[in-house]
Amino acid sequence: MKSLVTKTHSSTQGLKVVRRWLMLSVGALITAGLFSLGLIIGRMPPFSSWVTDPQFFKRCLVVHVDLALIVWFYSFIVGLFHLLPMPGRARRVAGHSVGVSAVGVVLMVLSAGIEHAEPILANYVPVVDHPLFLLGLVLFAVGVLAAILSGGLWSREDAHAPVVELPEAVVPGLRAAGVVIVAAAATFFAGWLATPTSLEAGAYYELMFWGGGHVLQVACEVAMVVVWIVLVGSLLGRSPVQRKTAAVLFGLLIAPHLFAPLLTLEGTQSALYHVGSTRLMQFGIFPVVLVFLGILIHRLYTAVRSGELSKGIWRDPRFVGFATSAALTLCGFVLGAMIRGSNTMIPAHYHAAIGAVTVAFMTVALMLLEPLGFPLPSARWKKAARFQPALFGIGQVVFAVGFAVAGAHGMARKAYGSEQQIRGLADWLGLATMGIGGLIAIAGGLLFLALISAAVAPKVSAAFTRLKPNTTLAD
């Protein structure tokens, strides 16, 4: 058995729901990449000195971050979530709610062009302080929550068919990711209630989103581990982790973070809220993720050593994606431990961490194309899919290292254009390295887009052909 990821005789409705959510996530990633071009050029010397309007880059940054870290991740997680066995009612709700989320995304993008709207670079959820942007953010969240709460968290698996056949350990993982997203929403709501509206806008949004933003990171880590299980399980032809073991580990991973809403009891200006949220993320994620990683590496090593898998496994895109994501995860953990102040070491850490999630999602997206009815059209495209995760991952590593070098020498974060102070060779080299890595990562992202487009284009072309009216030419 070469792969556990195979199409089942699921309803057409289920396939459509998964496709729609995954297309929303990919579309958001594409748009985020376009905004990132402006961000990279704005920080690379000598171009940084040419830009005198830092607000332009800050508006780009807000839209880029929200699309790349919120819309891309959580739309994709919803798409993965609906691969599970699901009642018809849940499919219908998710099919409608994706439209609600899509409208929200459009409003967020449009609001970035409002000239006098203030960009607030709050951690985790930066915003454009304008009703149009905030409405878009709320609509996106409502769509995601509706798709998760529609029944998939508790539906009986034996009563409904999954969209694709997945390793059994994936089921508790995807449900855990759904639970964490709901917990994050509850924390955001509690933060909104507990944050004084009299605060200055920057402080208000920073405090309100601080707790829930930390919880959202856990959902990404859970989903990333789920994808690791899918990739390794596909290579082995069996689930690499027993379902009971996975359920216990996923439970340990999410349990501490379910108490996050309670951290707002003393208000969002309290040490309990600020320090408690930070400590949960510092110590509540990496131990279980490392246990999962150790199990999966051991399974692969044993399979290669026994001859079950060939030594040429490193050429398989599933292995490349898993290995790249794992390497970025470890890089993110190390850089996170090196943070000593508010400098570019912080974005170095989170770009490695989110890069790990992104490359995992990209890999499984390419892997799911054929089961979802979008096969890559030729051997050339399949060959390109082998190195796409590595290309993107190498770019992210170089990007993070460049930021880390600059941060180690005190380079301030969230400074753009003329605000940025380059004080020496180390700063210059760090930012130049960051720029080169960013461009490599963008090349990897563009290749991902090209692969998705190549797979989807024949279906789109066929759909347009069917829409054309039949005509008969009379002599």
N, C-alpha and C positions, 0 to 999 in steps of 0.2 A: 504494500500500500504506500504509494508515493506521497500522498497528500491527504490531510484530514479536511481540507477546505474544498468541499465539493458542493455543487448546486443540488438542492433537494426539490421535491415536487411541491414547493410552497406556493401560496397564492401569488397571483400577479400583483395584487395590492401590496403585499409585503416587499416584493422586489422594488416596486415604485417608491415606497416610503424610504427604503435604504438609499436608493439612488438619489432621491431628492435631497436628503440631508447631506450625503457625501458631496454632491455637486455644490451645495451651498457652502460647505466647508472649503472645498477646493477653490471656488470662486473668490472667497474671502482671502485665501492665501495668495492668490494671484494679485488681487488688488493691494494687499499689504506689501507685496514685493515691489510694486510700482512706487509706493510711497517710500519704501526703504532706499531707493536710489537717491532720492533727495537727501535723506538723512546721512548716507555714506559720503556723498560729495560734500555735504556741509561740514563734515568733521575732518576730511582729509586735507593736509597741507599740500599745496599752498591755497587750495580752494576756500578753506575756512575763512581766510582773511578777506575774501572777495564779497562775502555775504554780510550785509549790514542790518538785516531784519531777522533777528533770532526768533521772533514770533512765528514766522513762516515755517521754520523747521519744527517748532514746538507743535504747531497745528498738524504738520505731517506726522510727527511722532505719536500724537494722541491717536490719530486714525490708524496708523501702522500697528501700534501696540494692541489696540482693541480688536482689529481684524485678525492679527497674527496670534494673539494670546487668548482671545475670548471666542470670537466667532469661529475661527478655524478649529480650535481644540474642541469646543463643546458641541458644535454641530457634528464634528466627526465622531465624538463619543456617542451622541444620540444615534448616528447611523450605525455604529457598531452595536449599540444596545438593541436596536431593532432587528439584528440578525438572530436574536434569541426567539424561542417559541413565544408567540404573542397572540392574544385573542383578536378577532376581527375589529372589535370596537377600538382597541388600542391602536391598531393600524390606521383606522379612519381618523382618529384624533391627531395622530402624528402626521398624517398626510395633510391635514388642514393647518396644523400648527407650524409646519415648515414655512408656509406662506406668511404667517404672522412674523416669524423671525426674519424672513427675507425682507419684508417691508421695513422692519426695524434697522436692518443693516443699511438699506438704501438711505434712510433718514440720517443715520450716523455719518455716512460718507458725504451726503449733501451738506450737512451742518458744518463740515470742515471748511467750506468756502465762505462762511459768514465772517466778514472782515473784522467786525468789532467783538466777536465772541471770544472770550478769554479761554485759552488752553490751560487746563489744570493738570500738571504732571504728577498726579497722585500715584502712589505705588499700587500696583496690581490692576487698578481700573482707572487709568487717566481719562479725563472727560474734557469736552468742550462745554463750558458753562453757558449753555443755551437750551431752552425748552425743547427744541427740535432734536438735538443730540440726545438729551435725557429720555425723551419719549422713545426714540429709536432703541436705546439701550434696554429700556423696560420691555418693549415689545419683543426684542430678541430673547430676553430672559423668560418671558411668559410662554413663548413658543417652545423653548427647551424644556421648561418644567411641565408643560402640558404633555409633551411627548414622553417624558419619563414617568409621570404620575398616572398615565392613562391605563396602566394595568400590568406593565412588564415586570414590575418589582416583585409581584406576588403570584403571577399566573402559573397554573400547573403546566409543567413541561410536556407531560404525556398527552395533554388535550389539544395541543397545537403544534404544528410543524415549524421548525426553524427555517430561515431563508437559505442558510448554508449549514453544512455539517461542520461543527467546530469541536476542538478538544473539550472534554467534560469539565476541566478545571477552569474554563473560560466563563462558565455560567455564574458561579459566585463572584468572580472578578467584575464582570460587567454590572451585576446587580449592586455590588459594593460601590462602583463608580457612580451609579445612579443615586444611591443613598447619600453619598458625599456631596453631590451637586445639590440635592435638596437641603442638606445641612448647611451648605454655603449660602443658599438663598435665605434660610432662616437666620443665619448670622448677619447677612446684609440687612435684613429687615429689622433685626434687633439693634444693629448699629445705627440705622436710620432713626429709630425711636429714641435712642440714647444720646444722640449727638445734638448739642445745642445749635439752633439755626442762627444764633447771633454771631457765630464764629466767622472769621474771614474765609472766603471761598476755598482757598488752598487747604487750610487747616480742616475745614468742614468735610471736604471730600476725602482727604487723607485719613481722617479718623473713622469716617463712616465705612470706608471700604477696606480698612486695614485687616480686620478679623476675617471677614468673608473671603478676602483675597487670598489669605493664607490657606483657608480650607480648600479653595478651588485648586490650588497646586497639588493637593493630595489626590483629587479626582484625576488629574493628568497623570500622576505617577501610577495610580492604580490601572488606568487604561493602558499606559505604556507597558506595564508588566503583563497585562492581558495579551497585548500584541506580541510580546516576547514568547509567551506560551504558544500562541498561534503559529509563530514562525518556526520555533523549535519543534513543536508538535508536527508541523507539516513536513519537516525534514526527517523526523523519526518515523512518521506514519502512525504515531500513537500519542496519547497525552503524556507530556513529560513530567507532569505532577498529578498525583492522585487528587480527585475532587475534594475529599475530606481534608487533606493537607492544605490544599489551596484555600478552602473555605476558612480554615483556622487562621492561616497567615493573612488573608485579606481582612478577616475580622480584626486581627491584632493591628493591622495597618490603619484601619479607619476608626477604630473604637475611640482613641483619645480625642479625635477631632470632632466627634459628635457632641462633645460638651462645649464646643466653641461659642454657641449662642449665650451660654451662661456667663462667659467672660465679660459681657456687657452690663452685668447687674450693677456694677459700681460706676457705670458710665464709660464712654469711650475715651475719656481723658485720664482714666485711672491707669496705674501701673499694672493692675491685674489684666486689663484688656490688652495693653500694648506689649508688655513683657510676656504675658501668658501665650499670646498668639505666636510670638517669635519663638518661644521655647518649644511649642508644639511642633513647629516646622523644623526647627534645628534638630530635635531628638526623636521626633515621632514618625519620620519617614525613612531615613537611610538604613536603620537596622533590618527591617523586614525586606526592603528592596534588595539589600545585599544577600539576604538568605535566599530569596528567589533566584537572584543572579548566580549564586553558588550552586544551587540545585541544577539550574539549566546548563551551566558550563560543565558540571560533572556528567550530566546525561550525554551531552555532545562528546565529551572526551572519551567516555566509556564506549559510546557507539563507534567512534573512529578507531579506537584501539582494538575493539573486537572484530572490526571489519564490516560491521553493519552499515557504516557510512564510509565512503571513500575519502582518501586524504585530499582529494580535489574539491572537497566541500567548500573551501574558501572562495571558489568561483561562483557558487550558487547565490543569487541575489537575496534569498531569504537569510542565509548565513551572514552575508555582507551587511544587510540591514540590521540584524540582531547585534552583530559585533560592533558596528559603528555606533548604534544607540547605547550599547553597554559602555563603550569607551567614553562617550560624551557624558554619560551619567556619572562615571567615576571621576572624570575631569571636573564636572560640576560640584561634586562632593568636596574634592580637594580645594578648589577655588573658594567655595563657600566657607571652608574652615580657615582660609587665609584672610577673610574680611576683617579689617581693623578700623574702618572709618567710612565716611560717606565719600567714596571716590569710585573710579571706574572698575575697581575690583568687583563691585556689586553687579554691574551689568555683565562683567566677564563671567561671573558665576551663573547668573540666570540665563545668559545666552547659551552656555553649555548645557544647562538643565533643560531649557525648552528646545534646544537643538536635538537633544536625545529623544524627546517626545515626538518632535516633528519628523525626524528621520524614521522612527518606528512607524508612525502613521503613514508616511509616504510609501514605505516598503509594503505594508499590508494593503494599502489602497491599490498598488500595482498588482499585488497578488490576488485581490478580490475582483479585478476587472473581468476575468473570464467567467467565474461563477455568476457574476451579476449581468452577464450578457454583453460585455465589452472586451473581447479578446484583442490583444495586440496584433496588428495585421500582418507582420512579417518577422522573419528571423532577425533582421537588422534592428527592429525596434526591441525585440526581446533581448538582444545583445546589449543594447544601450541601457536597458533596465537593470542589467547586472551591476553596472558601476555607478548608476545614479545615486544610490544611498551613500556610497563612499565619497563621491564628488561633493555632495552637499555637506556630509559630515566633516570632511577635511577643511572645507571653508569655514564651518562653524568653529572648529578647533582653533584654526589660525586667527579667526576673528576674536575668540575669547582670550587667547594668549596675548594678542596685541592690546586688548583692553586691560588685561591683568598687568602687563608691563607698565603701561601708563599709570594704572591705579597704584602700583607699588611705589611709584615716584610722586604720588599725591595729586594726580590729575583729577579735577572735579568732575562729577557726573552731572548729566542734564545741562551741560553748557554747550551752546551751538554758536556758529558764526563768530561774530566779533566778541562774544562773551567768553569764548574759549581762550585760555592762557597757556601757550606752549612755552615752557620755561627752560627746556634743554633738549639735548640729543635723545635722551631716553623717552621723553614725552613724544618727540617727533617720530621716533622709530616705532613706538608702541601704537600710535594712531595710524601711521602708514601701514603697519602690519595688519591692524584692524581693518583698514580699508581694503587691502588685498584679500584678506579672508572673507570679507563681506561680498566682494565681487565674485569670488569662487563659489560661495554659498548661493549667490543669486544665479550663477550659471547652473548649479545643481537644481535650483528651484525651477529655472526655465526648462531644463531637460525634463523634469517631472511634469510640467505643464504640457510639453510637447508629447510626452508619452500618453498622458491622459487624453489629449486632443486627438492623437492618432487612433486611439481605441474607440473614442466616442464618435468621431467624425462619420464613419460609415453608417451608424445608426441614425444620426441626425440627417444625413443626406437622404437616406431611404425614407425617413419620415416626411421630408419636404417633397420627395418625389411622389409619395402617396397622396399628398395634399393637392397636387396639380390636377386640374380637371382634364378628363380625357377629351381629346378633340379629334375630329375626323376631317380630313381635307377632301373637299368635293372637287371633282374635275370640272 
